[in-house]
Amino acid sequence: MGPVMDVSLESLLLSGVDVLVRLVEAAGALIIFVGAVWAFVQFLIVGLRRSGGDRAFTSVRLRLGRFLALGLEFQLAGDILRTAVAPSFAEIGQLAAIATIRTALNFFLSREIAEERAQIERDRNEGPRNEREFPKP
């Protein structure tokens, strides 16, 4: 194969990867958007019901956190795909910075989710804290 064929194959590969990157990043953005809409609706429902106290809001936050963590994973996957084909040193540096930031965000988000989940379990084991949270039948 000549140089012209190599260039066209590389440009075709770059175009294909660019489409994949856009799809993966769009999926991540969609996951985050769906999670935010779901959390907002649940927040309104919990707020209007005025029952369940902090537990209900914590449950909403946990679910939103899961959506955010998943969406961040998709965004990171898109960044990795972007640098999969003939990356420059500048692109590798950008990926390292982005991956570090997103991984740190995901780590702290996951840690908060675990702490909230543990608090919910402790609350369940202790029983209701007051009559307003769980009225007697």
Secondary structure, DSSP 8 states (H G I E B T S, - for coil): --HHHHHHHHHHHHHHHHHHHHHHHHHHHHHHHHHHHHHHHHHHHHHHHT-SHHHHHHHHHHHHHHHHHHHHHHHHHHHHHHTSSS--HHHHHHHHHHHHHHHHHHHHHHHHHHHHHHHHHHHHHH--SSTTTS---
